[in-house]
Amino acid sequence: MKLKLWSIFIISLLVQSGCSSNNEHIIHGRSLGVFHSQPLFSVFVEDNIGGGSLQNISYGNNDFDVRDYEVEAYNIEITENTKFILDETGEELAFDLNDLSLFYSDARLRSTMEWLSSAPISVKIEGDFTQTVSKNRRDYITYSRELLPIYQASEVRLYPLSVDEFIYSNLSRYGHQSIVVVFDDYTNTGEEMWEDHDRLWTEINEVTGWEQSINLYILELSYFQMFNVPESFTDYPVYYIFDENGIILDTDNWEDVLLLYQNDEEE
């Protein structure tokens, strides 16, 4: 009889260690952004490659063995009752569940909802929760977020961003180098910024003979400042060039960018 009672007690402990049923659980991790334009976003906790750090692994990378890959991650459903709160101030951010595009009109929400944002967050969920390690994934977690456990969020807490999130979200992928142009949107209209984008795009491709794979992105100064990047410049636009490992050039002189690619072509 004692043996039977001890067995029941041990089984009870094991169940409790993996499953929380106190109607509240908090997941700490990094946002991977909105999942397929649904009121759903993904949270990465850790994996067996980089622990709690996201890696820059391209889709279909032959060096990545998906058979051994294990990851703890969840898809989080947003409801009309979900609260988005800035951890620093306690401010609650407004959003409209019927128009997810409004997430991008507030830089603070946009930093969490954009694909590969890697923003640090915590999610409070209600109801039962079971910690789950997912296996047999189709690819690395940033490209394979289907069939993850889904939980509803009662609260999403946003933490301050850093230069690390700025770098990760703009790293070169698929062999493409990335040029991020930070425009001063306090003094420039959206139309003016896109006109400059088209001009810069033409100039960089003329230098490379349209033979290099380059992505050119616009980033508004008001959004860029969210990342708390140490400011080395006072005049804008500013240009950041990324390869797969990080920033290889930052400058406020467009000629420096052209010279970099011109030298690459000559080599």
N, C-alpha and C positions, 0 to 999 in steps of 0.2 A: 504494500500500500504506500509506504514512504517513497519507494522508487517511482511509483506512478505519479505521486504528487510532485516530486522533484522534476519529473519529465514535463509535466504540464507547466510548471513554473518557468523552466528554461525555454520552452517553446513560446510562452507568453513574452519573455524578455526579447527573444529574437524577433518576434513580430513587431514589438514596440520600437525596436532599434531601427527598423527599416520603414515603418509606416507611422505617420503622425496623424492623429485624429482629434486634436484639441481644437479643431475648427480654425486654426491659424498657423501658418508656417511661412517663414521668410526665406526666399532664395536669393543668394548673393552671386552675382556674376557679371557678364558683359553682354550688352545687347548686340544682336546680329541684324537688327532692323526688322521692318515689316515683312511678313511672309506672303508673297503673291498678292499684294494689294488688299489683303483681307484685314479685318480688325484683329490681327494676330501678329505677334512678333516673337522672335526666338531669343532665348537667353542661354549663353554658354557658361558652364560652371568650370569644368576641367576635362582634360583627356589624358591619355597615356603617352602623349608626345611632348607637349609643352606644359603639362600641369594646368595652371590657371591662365597661362599666356597663349593667346591666339598666334598661330603661325601663318606665314605667307606661303601657302601651298596652292598652286594653280589647279584649276579644274582638270581632271584626267591626268595628273602628274604621274608619269610612269615610275618615279622613285618612291611614290607613296603607296605602301602596301595596305590596302583597305581591309584585307582579311584579318589583320592583327589590330585594327583600330577599335578603340573603346572610348566612349565619350559620355559625359553627363551633361545633358542639355534638355531644354523644355520649350515647348511652344506655349505662349501666354496669350490667352484670349482677353481682349479689352471689351468691357461692357459700359453701358451708360453710367454705371455706378463706380467705375474705376476712377481713382484719384491719382493724378500725377503731381508730385510734390518735389520742390527743390529742397534738398537736404540742408543746404547752408542757411536758408531763410525761413523754411517752413511754408513758403508761398505755394498755393495750389494753382496749377495751370489749367486754363479752360481749353476744352476741345469739343469737337462735334463728331460723334460716332458715325453720323450719316454722310460726312464729307471728310474722308481721311486726308485729302489734299491740304486741309487746314493745319495738319500737323507740321507742314513745311513752312507755314507762315510765321511760326514762332520758332526762333533759332534754338531755343532750349529743348523743345519737343523734337525738332528736326534732327538734332544731334543724337537723339536716342533712336529715332525711327528709320533713319537712312540705312540702306544696305551696307553691311560691314562697318557700322559706326564704331563698334568696340567700346561704346560708352559704359562706364561702370554704373551699375544700378542694383537695386534690391527690389524684389517683388514680394508683396504680401498676398498670399492666397488664402482662400477659405475652404473648409472642408478637409477631407482626408488627403494626405500627401504621402506618396511612396518614392523615396529616393531611388532613381533608376539609372543604371549604366547601360547605354544603348550599344549594341554590336551589330555586325552584318550591315554596315552602312554602305551606301552606294558610292560615297566619296567623302572627302574631308567635310567637316561640319558646316563650313561656310557655304558649301554647294549642295549639301544633302541634309535638309531639315525636315523632310517628310517623315511621317510616322513616329515623331517624337511624342512623349506624353504631353497631354494638353491640360492646362489648369487655368481657371479664371483668376484674374487679378483684382483684388479689392483696392490695392494701393501699389503704385510704382514710384520709387524714390530715386531721384536723379542726383548724382554726385558731380563735383567739379571735374571738368575735362582737363587734359594736359597735352603737352606736345606729343606724347606717346600715341594718343588717339588720333591726332592730326597726321602723324607719320603713317600709322597702320592703315588708315582709311584711304591713303593716297599712294601706297606702295605700287611699284610697277608690277603688273601681272600679265601673264600670257606673252611675255617677251616685249610688251609695249612699255616704253618709258612714259612717264607722266610729267606734264608741266602744269602746275597750279598757278593761276594768275589771281592775285588778291587785288581786287578793285575797291576803291573807296566809294561805297554805295551811299555815303552821306552827302557826297557832292556830285555823283554821277548817276544818271538814270539807267534803268535796265536796258533801254534801247542803245544808249551810248556804250555800255559795257559789251553788249553783243556785237556791235559794230567793230569795236576794238578786237574782240575775240576773232572775228572773221579775218581781219587784217593780219593779226599775229599768226593765225593758222596758215594763211597763204605764204607769209614770209618764211616761216620755219620749214615748210615743205619745199619751197623754192631752194633753200639752202641745202636740204638733204636730197634734192632731186626726187622727192615724193617716194623715196625708197625705204625710209625708216618708219617703223611703227611707233607713232607718237600720239598720245592722248593729251588734249589741251582742255583744261577745266577752268571755269570761272568760279571764284569764291568771293563772296561779299565780305568786306572788312568787318561788318557788324557780326557776321557768322564766324569769321576767322578768329575774332577776339574771344570767342567762347573757349578756345583751346589753350588760352593763357601761354601762347608761344612768346618767349622773350623777344621784345620788339627791338630790332636792330636798325629799323628804317623809319623815317618820318614822311617820306614821299611815296605815293602810290601811283600806279600799280607796282607790286612786288612779285617776283617770279621765283617759284620753288621747283627745282627739278629733282625727280625721284627715280631711282632704279629699284631693283627688288629688295635692296637692303636698307634704304633710307634716303635722306636728302644728300644729293651730290653737288648742288649749287643753290645758293639763295642770293638774290641780287635785286636791286631796283633799276638796273640798266639792261634793257632788252638786248643791246648789242653784245653783252656778255653771254647771253643765251645763244644767240646766233653764232658767236665765235666758238662756243663749245661744240656745237653740231658741225660747224664748218671744219674744225680740227679733226673731229671723228671721221668725217668724209675723206679728208686728206690722208689719214692713217690707213 
